[in-house]
Amino acid sequence: MRLKSTKRNLMSCAFAFATVIFSAPTATASTLVYTLTGVGSGTISGTPFTSAAFVISFTENTASITNPAMGYYEYSGISGSFTEGSYSTNLTADTLEVNGNASTGMGNYEDVFLFNSDFGSSIGISQDPTLLGYALATAVTTGAVTGGQIGAFQDAAGFSTTSGDIIEFTSLSSLDFTAATPGTAPEPSTLALFAIGLFVFGLIHVSVRRIRA
């Protein structure tokens, strides 16, 4: 009778512990993947590319977004990947900014730009109603834009990279900006708690087997 009671108590403890572990809310990092996808021409350390598709992507914690002025938000000092054809590298010292102010008598400001702090150059999208009121901290899809909606870029300037190359844009024929939530990944603390739960559950299981023997 005592043996059955002990086994029953151990199994009850195991069930209770497992319930707590598996029902605990999963903590996730507050991150977004910001991506600029486009087609353009320019050079990579003097080597030209023409009407080539490229992708610039940054994965950042939204807690670091600042709000220097009303309707204006920026994320400074970011580094991300740049891919064009078979070439891939990382951009450095960049600032992603958005100006989503409503009409102030001079029209709406609906812009998103990627600036390089080393050269003062930028690429971006303007006159996109999707960006009105946008603050960088949530997911958004602007849709590919062309012509007047593509923001200013500068010749003889560019984006610095970790490989030592300089990427310069001389023209853009299309550009798209998206911010998307990455796949939900548990925080390290949650994973550690889960591992401890499995370990304790295993010890209880071994104890029950020994009592049964």
ABEGO torsion letter per residue (X at the ends): XAAAAAAAAAAAAAAAAAAAAAABBBBBBBBBBBBBBBBBBEBBGGBBBBGBBBBBBBBBBAAABBBABBGBBBBBGBBBBBBBEABBBBBBGBBBBBBABBBAGAEBBBBBBBBBAAAGBBBEBBGBAAABGBAGABBBBAEBBBEAABBBBBBGBBBBBAAGBBBBBABBABBBBBBBBBBBBBBAAAAAAAAAAAAAAAAAAAAAAAAAX
